[in-house]
Amino acid sequence: MGKLRRIILSGCAAMASVALAAPAVSGPTGAPVSQPQEAQQPNIIFVLVDDLRFDMMGFLNPGLKTPNIDFLAKNGTYFPNAVVTSSLCSPSRATILTGQTARNHGVVDNNNSSEDGLIFFPAYLQKAGYQTAFFGKWHMGFDTDAPRAGFDKWVSFKGQGTYFPTERLSPAQLAAGERQMLNVDGKEVKRTGYITDELTDYTMDWLEKGRDKSKPFFVYLSHKAVHSDALPPERYKAQYKDLDIKLPDTMANTPENNAGKPLWVQNQRNSWHGADNPYTGKPNLAERVRDIYRTLSPVDDSLGRILTYLKKNKLEKNTMIVFYSDNGFLIGDHGLIDKRNAYEPSVRVPMVVYAPGLGVAKGATNPALVRNLDLAPTFLDAAHVAKPKQMEGSSFLGLAEGKVKLADWNPSDFIYEYYWEWTFPQTPTTFAIERKGLKYIQYQGVWDTEELYDLARDPEERHNLIDDPAYFEAKVTLRKALFAQLANARGQHAVPYTEKTSPGVVYRVEGGTHAADFPAGWYKPADLPTKMNDIFPDSDAKNQANQAGKPYFPKKPE
């Protein structure tokens, strides 16, 4: 699948690489107000896919056919280093909508995600004169599909939804005429077709007939695709049947691959989110990847319909399209599937910005690190609306426009947070920080090792440097920085959780891999003089005491 790191991949080598950057939008102390307009407010179309791996686009991945996504990249700017601050559906979507981190917006898992007190950025666009529309997967707020504030048009469904209108219905229900439902502007409407096509139909109908064409528009098209289990429509069921799928070689259960990896990673291999047991206990990851590709094809078709509409109606010069995913996805990397963790394929997402009439560079690759946290401020910036004070991200509009240098883009460290979810208990609470190519990861409430990776030298995160003396100072510095930045807006360091109502999905396959052993270095002779040293912070003095086999007590501050 290529190098799993912040590099310009070979598939886009022909695209011009530019070093660009953006000034942050300065926010007022109160609610945002419209700024003086220097140009007409552009139309904005945000296309969000679900769980699409960062390299699953045709221009990066030979054999994958995504002509319309490729068109956006060829005529817009590709951001290979786009990341999410929480790689789970509800928290990531809440971050996109609010411009806040999970520790502040409070949507920490997929189970009980209250939206109380949250303001979604389309409400600010409405106040600035935009017509706004939402089509698709919302996946927050107690599993309700009711219309949300900030949208003039609303089409959604409960929870994860289904690909087909007849899925998960019994023969008796089908015979009675029942179908999966959509909430269309507050009314329940029976589904009629394949979900990607159906959402696009609603989108096109609103663009063509439902909106006030005297106003700028914002469309949030939130696909269910390509969430597992990915189910393509009939027209694509045989697509890619002969395509060779190369799975990551870090998937192999070998001592070399397991060296330095936490126990939870090794133990997850035979679990719901492990490479040996993807969801059913009968793994065929190559075919699952083909199904993801097949399910992406209707999304590409959808983009094609939108692009055709814009061109036909002479709107492409004043419309911005942002193509993005709510999470990344692992396909066997380190023995894992799904997302949630802080490894590169989990946190990295595909991102392309296309706006041919708005100064966005054409056919460019911009290596800046951009977060889902930065989307809301960017959309407001494009609409000439100031960033509200609660938003934590920064506008990357200037990155795409090339107004400042890459060196001036400094949105802050990339901080990652994932909170343990009892329904899928395989992945522990995870915190991570990336600074200047070094990624430090720690876990909450588990007896396990930390991780440290030099991503420039080790893009696939094979070599854990947590105990490497050469990286000692970096480890200590990043630990401190991570803790400081994980404080919420009230200055608290808290690990939130929701009510546990069952054991969760703890299924393991009989005869599969069993629990891993602790690292060999943790087994030591009984009653060593150094046995309590590690309750104190790491320091050079403590290291010297450990090497000398002596107990250590830090000096009292003078």
Number of C-alpha atoms within 10 A of each C-alpha: 14 14 14 20 21 19 12 19 17 13 15 21 12 12 19 14 16 19 16 24 25 25 18 21 21 14 17 12 10 10 12 17 16 17 12 8 10 7 10 12 20 24 23 22 21 19 19 24 23 22 27 27 24 26 22 21 24 18 24 19 17 12 13 18 20 22 17 21 21 20 16 23 25 22 19 25 28 29 24 25 23 23 29 30 26 34 27 25 25 24 30 25 27 29 30 24 20 27 29 25 29 26 21 20 24 21 28 29 24 19 21 16 20 15 16 10 8 17 18 20 23 26 17 22 23 17 14 19 14 24 24 22 22 26 24 28 25 27 24 24 20 14 17 14 25 20 19 17 13 20 22 18 21 25 25 25 25 21 18 16 19 22 24 19 20 20 12 12 13 11 11 9 12 14 9 9 10 16 18 20 20 24 21 19 18 15 13 16 15 15 19 15 15 18 22 27 18 18 24 23 16 20 24 16 12 15 18 13 9 12 17 13 11 8 13 22 22 26 22 20 24 24 22 26 27 26 22 16 15 19 22 26 18 10 10 16 14 13 17 18 11 8 13 11 15 12 17 18 13 18 21 17 16 10 8 12 19 20 13 19 20 20 18 18 21 22 19 26 27 27 26 24 25 28 27 28 24 23 19 13 18 10 14 13 19 16 15 18 18 23 24 23 25 26 26 28 25 23 24 19 18 23 22 17 15 20 18 13 16 16 11 10 10 11 15 22 15 17 21 24 23 20 21 24 28 29 32 27 28 28 25 23 25 26 27 28 26 26 24 27 28 25 22 24 25 28 27 31 30 24 21 24 24 28 25 18 14 18 16 22 25 21 22 25 28 26 21 23 19 27 25 26 29 24 25 25 30 24 26 23 23 21 25 22 24 21 31 22 13 18 20 19 26 26 26 28 25 23 27 29 18 18 15 16 15 18 11 13 21 15 20 12 14 19 24 23 25 26 25 23 21 21 16 16 17 22 20 21 19 19 22 26 23 20 14 10 15 18 23 27 25 19 22 14 9 11 11 16 18 18 21 25 23 20 20 14 12 16 17 21 24 18 20 19 19 19 14 10 11 10 15 15 13 16 24 14 11 20 16 10 15 21 14 13 15 21 14 16 14 7 10 11 14 10 12 14 16 16 9 11 8 8 10 13 15 13 14 20 15 9 7 13 16 14 13 14 10 13 14 7 6 7 8 9 7 7 8 11 14 16 16 12 18 13 9 11 9 14 13 10 13 20 15 12 17 17 10 11 13 15 15 20 13 11 7 5 4 3
